[in-house]
Amino acid sequence: MARTVKGGSDARRERWKGHREARRAEFVEATIRAVAKHGPDVGMDEIALEAGVSKPVLYRHFADKSDLYLAVGRRGTDMLMDRLGPAIEQDGPIRDRIRGIVDAYLRVIEENPNLYRFVVRGSFTDRPVEQDVVTEDKALIAATLARLLGDYLRAFDMDSGGAEPWAHALVGMVQNAGDWWLDRQSMSRQSLSEYLATIIWHAIDGLLRSADVHVDPDQPLPGGLFTEPTLRLINSEEA
């Protein structure tokens, strides 16, 4: 009598699971290409054509359009964080680092305008989605900035209680400015990055000055921005 070897069955299930995950990833990339070609109002027919399969094959790997939308949104999050992570961790003067973070975000939406609109609008979904990709992204970025701002304020023995609302306010400002800019393109990305970085820096500078802390934003910060920053401090009497 033939015996079923449990280990062999488990291995087959794992292989099949890996195959399905790989196919889903391929279809997500095909969707991103289709969105780039046809715009945020792309249809399943165009996605299937780009993927080189029929719509029924797509639906074997995604429960519905909303499931595919969420998968594309998560891939978009990965693309965004791949750019933002290095920008946040870079060394250098604070004003340059602020500009770098802002520009990294704007560069992503500039290079992927249709994908950005596809995810933000959410019009592709055929049912309410359980997860809001855009809100998740904003919360993730804001949480990272809140930790950094909190560390920065505490380095000067300042109250860090406002770091979280500050971070959410900054994320909202940059996203709204990016929406406006993406639709109008009335200035270069570099100009917008500079404007936003100036606003953000002066907000931080104003907060520091309220505690009689004066920082040179153009001085390098060895050891990282938020870990024991070696900043040039000037007494308020000298300012």
LINNORMO-V797544 format. One record per backbone hydrogen bond with DSSP energy under -1.0 kcal/mol. CO is the residue of the C=O (numbers start at 1). NH is the residue of the N-H. E is the energy in kcal/mol with one decimal. If there is no record, write none. Layout:
co={CO CO}
nh={NH NH}
e={E E}
//
This chain:
co={5 6 7 8 9 10 11 12 13 14 15 16 17 18 19 20 21 22 23 24 25 26 27 28 29 30 31 32 33 34 35 39 43 44 45 46 47 48 48 54 55 58 58 64 65 66 67 68 69 70 71 72 73 74 75 76 77 78 80 81 83 84 85 93 94 95 96 97 98 99 100 101 102 103 104 105 106 107 108 112 113 114 115 116 117 118 132 133 134 135 136 137 138 139 140 141 142 143 144 145 146 147 148 149 150 151 153 153 154 160 162 163 164 165 166 167 168 169 170 171 172 173 174 175 176 177 178 179 180 181 188 189 190 191 192 193 194 195 196 197 198 199 200 201 202 203 204 205 206 208 208 209 214 216 217 221 229 235}
nh={9 10 11 12 13 14 15 16 17 18 19 20 21 22 23 24 25 26 27 28 29 30 31 32 33 34 35 36 37 38 39 42 47 48 49 50 51 52 53 58 59 61 62 68 69 70 71 72 73 74 75 76 77 78 79 80 81 82 84 85 87 88 89 97 98 99 100 101 102 103 104 105 106 107 108 109 110 111 112 116 117 118 119 120 121 122 136 137 138 139 140 141 142 143 144 145 146 147 148 149 150 151 152 153 154 155 156 158 157 163 166 167 168 169 170 171 172 173 174 175 176 177 178 179 180 181 182 183 184 185 192 193 194 195 196 197 198 199 200 201 202 203 204 205 206 207 208 209 210 211 213 212 234 219 95 224 231 238}
e={-2.1 -2.6 -2.0 -2.1 -2.2 -2.3 -2.4 -2.7 -2.6 -2.6 -2.4 -2.5 -2.3 -2.2 -2.5 -2.6 -2.2 -2.1 -2.4 -2.2 -2.1 -2.1 -2.2 -2.2 -2.0 -2.4 -2.7 -2.1 -1.8 -3.1 -2.3 -1.3 -1.9 -2.9 -2.2 -2.1 -2.2 -1.1 -2.2 -1.6 -2.4 -1.5 -1.2 -1.7 -2.7 -2.4 -1.8 -2.5 -2.6 -2.4 -1.8 -2.3 -2.0 -2.0 -2.1 -2.3 -2.8 -2.0 -2.6 -2.5 -1.3 -2.7 -1.9 -2.1 -2.5 -2.3 -2.4 -2.3 -2.4 -2.7 -2.1 -1.7 -2.4 -2.6 -1.6 -1.7 -2.1 -2.4 -1.3 -2.5 -2.3 -2.5 -2.3 -2.8 -2.6 -1.3 -2.5 -2.4 -2.5 -2.5 -2.4 -2.6 -2.6 -2.4 -1.8 -2.5 -2.7 -1.8 -1.8 -3.3 -2.6 -2.3 -2.2 -2.7 -2.4 -1.6 -1.3 -2.4 -2.0 -1.9 -2.3 -2.5 -2.3 -2.3 -2.5 -2.4 -2.4 -2.3 -2.5 -2.5 -2.5 -2.5 -2.4 -2.4 -2.3 -2.6 -2.7 -1.6 -1.5 -3.3 -2.1 -2.7 -2.1 -2.5 -2.7 -2.5 -2.1 -2.1 -2.6 -2.8 -2.4 -1.8 -2.2 -3.4 -2.3 -1.8 -2.5 -2.7 -1.5 -1.5 -2.2 -2.2 -1.0 -1.3 -1.7 -1.5 -1.0 -1.6}
//
